[in-house]
């Protein structure tokens, strides 16, 4: 039944998968807030919810009729990792906040161990759903449809959190970053046929975001603005590379 639904309604299946991911992640955050958990048990509770989401994601993959390799659980395509320029901007994106807001690491060691676990699980979870299931479901409509469709769904769902902000420029920059990140990660999957690079960057990006978290002052807005600009140029370069290789 799942396989038939995906075949007949690829966009509906993609949106449903994305909502499952978002809902289960939100459940963990809600439990943490309702129970008023401290940082370590709070991140453990959220990690448990994300782990459940990952398991359900793998179950959906198994029931879809395709292999894990189809969804990106394979080594990057031959020659793709040799194109260093493909991944250099990802490094630049993380250097900027590290230089501007050096992490102080003032929490206990247990906190950072749990934070690492949480960011790894989130990185796996979001790539399993958005660049695995969502991308894979839409791919039957063509590679460009998969890239554009998955990036739009990712951007829309990640923009919801940004809309709760009060600073207009911060909201606009965060929305732009969400859409561009979705586009870049989808293009990387399209070019490399693998989820591993996206998972690694997603984990590193989330961890650095947590340890360099600061108030949204002018400097912070400039940092996000630089990241958005890098993402925009990066996305254009990847799109051109993908077009040459017919994505």
N, C-alpha and C positions, 0 to 999 in steps of 0.2 A: 504493500500500500504506500509506504514512504517513497519507494523508488518510482512508482507511477505518478505520485503527486509532484515530485521533483521534476519529472519529465514534462508533465503537462503545465505546471505552474512554477517555472524556475525562479522568477522574481518573487513570487509569493513565498516560496520555500526559503529563499535567501533572506527575506525580511523576517520571517518567522524564526529562523536560526539566530539572526542577530538579536532579536528580542529575547530569546531564551538566554543568550549570553548576558545581555544587559540586566535581565530580571534576576538571574541567579547571583550575579555580582552585587546587585543592589540589596539582595536579601542579607548577605554577609554584613554590609555596611549598616543596614537597619538593625540587625541583631546587636551589633556593637554599640549603637546609639541607645537603643531601648534598654539594654542591660547595663549601660554606663560602664563599659569595660575600660580598663587602663590600656596603655599603648600595646604592651606585649600580648596580653590575652585578646585584645581587640584585633590585632593583625593576624593572630592565630585563627580567630573566628572567621575573619574575611578570607583567609587562606583556605580554610575548610570549604567555604562556599564556592570559591573559585575552583578548587580541586574537583568538587562535584560537577561543576559546569564542564570542566575538561573531560571528565568521564562520559558525560552525556554527549558531548561533541564527538568523541570517538565512537560511541554507540550509533549516532546518526550516520557517521561515515561508514560504519560496518553495514548498516541497514540500507544504505543508498545503492549498493550494488557495485561500488567502485573500491579499488584498493587504497591503502594509505598513501602509496606513491602517487596516485592520481591527485590527491589533495596536497601534495608537496612534501610528504615525508620521504625524502630521497636526497641524495647528494646533489649539490648544484650542477647544472648542466655543464658538460665538458667545455672548458675554455672561459666560462662566464666569470669565475672568480679571478682570472688573470687580468681582467679589465679593472685595474685598481681604481680608476676614476669613478667607477660605479659606486664605490663604498667610501671614498675619501670624504665626501660631504657629510656622511653620517658621523664621522669622527669630529669634524669641525662643529657640528651642531652641539656636541656635548662639551667641547673645549670652551666654548663661549661662556656658559654659566659657571663652569669650574673656575675660570679666570676671574670673572666678575664677582662671584659669590663663593669664595672658598669654603667648603664644608668644615665645620668645627668639631663634629663628632663628640658631642657633650653627653650623649645618652650612654646607658650601660651597654656592655657588649652584647647581652642577650637581645636587646632591642634591634640591633643592626643585623643579627643573625636571622631574626624573625622577619625583618624588613626585606632582607635578601630573598628569603623563601617566598614571601608575598610577591615581590616584583618578578621573580622567575615564573611563578604560577600565572600571574596576570599576563606576562609576555607570551607564554605558551597558549593561554586561554584565548586571548584576542586574535592571535594568528591562526589558531585552530578554526575559529569561527569566521572571522572576516576575510582572511586570505586563504583559508582552507575551504570551509563549507560554502560560504557566500560566493566567493570567487569561483569555486568548482561548480556550484549550481547554475550560475549565470553563464558559465563558459560555453554551454551548449548553444548560446545565442551568438557566440563569436568571442575572440580574445579581447577585442576593444570594448565590447559590451561588458565583459567581466571586469576589466580594469576600471572603467568609468562607473559601472553599477556598484561594485563593491566599495569604491572610494566614496561615493555619495552616501551610501548607507552608513559607512563608518563615520563620515563627517557629521551627518545629521545626528546620530545617536551620541556622539561625543560633544556636540555643540550644546546639548541640553544643559550640561553642567555649567558651561561658560555663560549661558543666559541668566544664571542666578547672580552674576556679578553686578556691581554698581558702576564701575568705571567703563564707559562706553568704548574707549580705545582698547582696553584690556579684553573686553568681550569680543570685539571685532578681530583682534589679533589672535585670540585663542581659537575662534571659529575658523579663521583662515589656516591656522596651523593644523587643526584637526582634519580639514579637507585635504590639505596638501600632504600631510603624513599618510593619510589613507591612499592617496594617489601614488605617492612614492613607493610605499610598501607593496601595493598591487603591481606596480611596474617591475619592481625587483623580482617578485614571484613569477611574473610573466617571462622575464628575461632569463632567470636562473632555474625556473621550474621547481624551486625549493623554498620551504618555509624557514629553514634554519637561520639564515642571515637576518630575516625580519625578527625572529624570536630573540636573537642575541641583542640586536639594537634596541628592541622594545624593552627588554629587561634593563639594559644599561641606562636607557633614557629615563625610565620610570624611577630607578634608584637614584640617579643624579638629581632628578626633579625633587625627590623627597628630601635629600640631604642638603640641597641648596635652596630650599624653599624660603622665600622672603616676602616682605610686603610689596604690594604693587605700586612702588614709587616710580619716578621717572627713569631711573637706571634699569629697573626690572622691565619696564615697557620697551626700552631700547633693546635689551637683550632678546626679548620675544620678537621684536620687530626684525632684528638681524636674523634670527632663526627662521622666521617666515620668509625673508628674502632668499636665504640659502635654500630653503625648501622649494621655493618657486623656480629658481634657476635650475636646481637639481631635477625637479619634475619635468621641466622643458627638455633638459638634456636626455633624461631617460626615455621620454616619449619619442624623441627623434631617433634614439637608438632602437627603441622597440618598433617604430614604424619601418626602419630599414630592415629589421629582422622579422617584420610582419607580426610583431608581438606574439 
